[in-house]
Amino acid sequence: MPHPSRIYPSDEELGKRNDDYRPKRVNSWLGWRTRLMQYRKRRIVALLVAGFFTWVIWTSTLGSSGIGPLGHQVGKVARIVTNMPELQDDGTDPIEPTGPPPRITDEEALRAVEHYFSGPIRFFRLADSLHAISKTYGHRTSNRNVLFAAANLKSAGTLLPMACEMAKTKRNFVHIAIMGRDGLTLQELKEINGINDKDCSMYWHDARPDYSKWSTDGRMSVSVSAGLNHMNQYMHPQALFIDGSSQEDAYFSKAITTKANTYDIPIIKIPDGKLEDFRWATRLDSGSLNAWYKPVVDILVHAPPKASGSLIRLLRSLEKADYSGLPPPRLTIDLPPDAEEWTKDFINKFVWPPRSAEEQKDPRKRNELRLNHRIARERVSPEDASVRFIESFYPSKTSDSHVLLLSAQAELSPRWYHYLYYTMLQHHYSPYQPVKPSQLAGISLENPSLHLDGSTSFKSPAVADVQDEWYSKYSEDSAVPFLWQAPNANAALYFGDKWAELQSFLTHRLVASNHAKAAGGSSQKKKLISSTQPAWTEYLLELMRIRSYGLLYPGTSDSSDALVTVHRDLSRPAEEFDRPPSDSDSADESDSSEAFVPNPEDKGILLAAESLPFGDAQPASQAAALPLHALLPFDGELPELPHIPMLSYDGHLVKSPFVARSAEDLIEEEYEASLSEDDPDAAPSSSRPSSAAVLASRFARTFRTTIGGCTSTDATRVRKVVSGSARDLFCFDDGTDNQFEDPSRVDKSGEPMPPVDPKDSWTRWGEVDEEAEKAKNEQARREREAKDRADGKGIKWQDVG
C-alpha cells in the first residue's frame, strides 16, 4: 500500500485539470502591431521617401495640364463664382455684369491662364436685335435672309465689304453676327470698317456671351452653337457666309459648321485672298445661295484620235482653273482606241481634282479621274457615234446633275468655273425668277464666231436688242448675253433634265426610223450643221427647235476676256465624218436611214470629203488677271431671262418664250400658226420678230407627221409633256397615245397654258404686290376677250387695226 503522500501530493497544482491551462485571448490590433514592428525600420523610411517624390512629380507635371490639382481647381471656377446675375424679386430682367468674373483665391496658380471662365452662358444683347427683324419674315423656312458671321475682328473686316455690297443690291435681307471674344461695341466696329447704316442697310446682331473675353474655348464653342440656334429660330437664314482663312478662330469655324449642318444651312467659306473673286455672289438672291451645294457638274472630254497636244493643253487649263470655295466638278476622259504614249504618260501623272503638293502626299486623298477607252472599229456611222456619245452620261438626279462637254480644241480661262456656277445659280436655281427656266437647255462658255453651217460669220446681239430700258445707259453696240437655238459641242453645259430628254428623243427617233424603214420609207433630212461638229448635234438641234429651247451664250465683248478659247488652227472634221468617200461607204450610207445627208446645193455646209481650211490660231485667254465681274457685261450683273434677246437656229431675232405674251401677241400667233405647215421656216407676216413658241409649234407638227409617224389630225393635238421624256413627239401603236392636254388649257399658238404659280404674285420682299395682281388680272381678261372674239367672228390678222 502506497504512502498517503504519494496518493495526495502536497503541491496543489499537480492536481489541476487540463482546461485550466487554456491560453488567454490576445487583442487583434496588438497582434498586427507586433507583426508590423518585425519589419526593419530602413524599409519603412524608403517607402515614405518614394511616396513623397511621386507626389511631387504628379503635382508639378500633370497639374499644369489641367489633370492635376490645378486643373481641378480651374474646373471648379464655375461653381465658386459668386454674385452671378439673378432674377430680381420684382420680376425685372437681370443686369449684365461688367468687369472680369471672380477668380479662385489661388491667383499664383491661375496667372498663366487667360481664358479660364466656363460658367453658364447668357446673351444679354442678342434678344433685342432678333425681336427687331420680324418684318424680314424670318419665321418662314423660305425667306430672303442671308447671314454673315465672324468671331475674329480681322475676319469680320473681310466679310463686311461683301455684306455691304449685297445689301446695296436689295435682293436679300443681310444680317451680321459678331460671335467672338473682343469687347468692341457694334458701333465701334462700324466706324473702324467705314460702314454707314444709310448706305449699307444691314441687321446687326451681337451674339457674344457674357464674360466672352475670359471664356474658355469650350465655352465659346457652346456659345456659337447656342447663338446660331437662337438666330435660326427667328431668322431661318438661307445661307451663311464665314471667313475660310486661317485667321478665323478655330473654335468658331468648327462649332458653326457643325451646327449649320444640323439645320441644313449651306455654309459659304470665302477663301483667303479671294474676296474680290467672289463679288459675283453678292448679286445672287437667297434662293440661289441656298442651292450652293446642289449642282453636280460632270465634265466629259471626248478626245479625238491623234490629238494629244490639244488634249494635254485642255487638261492643263482645267488643272490651273480656280475651284476654291466651290465643290469641284468630276472629270471623265473618253480616250480614242489608239491613244498615243505621251497622252497615257500625262494622264498617269494627272490628278483630279487639283491638289497642293502637301495634299497629294496624303494617302487618304484619292485620284477621282475617270477614263473611258473606246474599242477600235473600222467605221462608225453618224448614228452609232451619236448613240455612243449620248449614252456615255446620264444624270443621277435630273434636277441637279449636269454635264459639261469639252472639245479637245478648247482652252479654258481660270474663271470659267466661277462663271458657270454663277450663271447656274442665277438662272436655274433661283425661285424668284419672273419666269421658270423651262426653255433653258444649258449654258455655253464659247461666244460663236460662225453660224451652224460653219461658213457664215455670226453677229451677236447688242444692247439695243435687250428688252429692258435699264440697260439703255450702256452703249447700244455693247455685247450682251443672248439665247440661241443652236447646240454647242466645244464648251457647253447641258442641264440634267434636258440631257435625259435628249436621250429619250434619240431612243424614239431610232424606233421611228426603223418603222419608216420597215414601211419602205426614209427619214433622211437635210444636214444643217457643219461636219466639223459631231453628229449628235443634229439630233439636239431638232429637239431644241421642237421645244423652243435656247442655249445661253455669255456675250463677252473681247477675245481677251473670253471664258474659253477654241483653237481652230488644226481643225478637223468630226470622227464619224473624217474618212474619204468610197463605193462601200456609199452603199452603207444608202442602207442607213438615219445617216445625215448633206444637201449638195447648200455650198455653205462643209462636207466630210472636203478638205477643211485651217482657221486662224486663237490667242489664249488673258482673263486670269481679272475677277469675274470685270469680265462680264454690265459689271457682272446678269440680265433676267425675259430681258435676254433670243436668236433662232438660223440667226434671226425672235420673240423669247420667256417674255409674257399680250392679247395682241396671241392674235398674231394664231395667224402665224395658220400658215402652211409644209414650210415651217416661213418668214413672219409682219416686220415684228416672230415668236419662238409659234415657230416651235409649227416645226413640231411637221416633225410629228414626217418622222414621228403621226397623222395630220394627231399631229395637231397637244400631248402632255413629261419632264425628261420626248415620247409625246411620236405616234406608236403601243397603247400610250391617249395622253392629250385638255383643249381648254391650250392657247392659240398650240402650246399648253402654264398653271398659275402663287409665287408669281409675290414681290422680292415676300409681300403681295397689289398692282401686279391687278395688271395680271387685266391681262387675263383681255386674253379671254380676244379668244372669244377670235372664236366667234373668225378674226384674222388683217382685221386688227
Buried (B, 14 or more C-beta within 10 A) or exposed (E): EEEEEEEEEEEEEEEEEEEEEEEEEEEEEEEEEEEEEEEEEEEEEEEEEEEEEEEEEEEEEBBBEEEBEBBEBBEEBBEEBEEBEEEEEEEEEEEEBEEEBBBBEEEEBBEEBEBBBBBEBBBBBBEEBBEEBEEBBBEEEBBBBBBBBBBBBEBBBBBBBBBBBBBEEEBBBBBBBBBBBBEBEBEEBBEEBEBEEEEBEBBBBBBBBBBBBBBBBEBBBBBBBBBBEBBBEBBBBBBBBBBBBEEBBEBBBEBBBEBBEEBEBBBBBBBBEBBEBBBBBBBBBBBBBBBBEBBBBBBBBBBBBEBBBBBBBBBBBBBEBBBBBBBBBBBBBBBBEEBBEEBEEBBEEBBBBBBEEEEEEEEEEEEEBBEEEBEEEEEBBBBBBBBBBBEBBBBEEBBBBBBBBBBBBBBBBBBBBBBBBBBBBBBBBBEBBEBBBBBBBBBBBBBBBBBBBBBEEBEBBBBBBBBEEEBEEBEEEBBBBBBBBBBBBBBBBBBBBBBBBBBBBBBBBBBBBEBBBEEEBEBBBEBBBBBBBBBBBBBBBBBBBBBBBBBBBBBBBEEBBBBBBBBBEEBBBBBBBBBEEEEEBEEEBEEBBBBBBBEEEEEEBBBBBEEBEEBEEBEBBBBEEBBBBBBBBBEBBBBBBBBBBBBBBBBBBBBBBBBEBEBEBBBBBBBBBEBEBEEBEBEBEEEEBBBBBBBBBBBBBBBBBBBBBBEEEBBBBBBEBEEBBBBBBBBBEEEEBEEEBEEEEBBBBBBBEEEEEEEBEBEEBBEEBEEEEEEBEEBEEBBEEBBEBBEEEEBEBEEEE
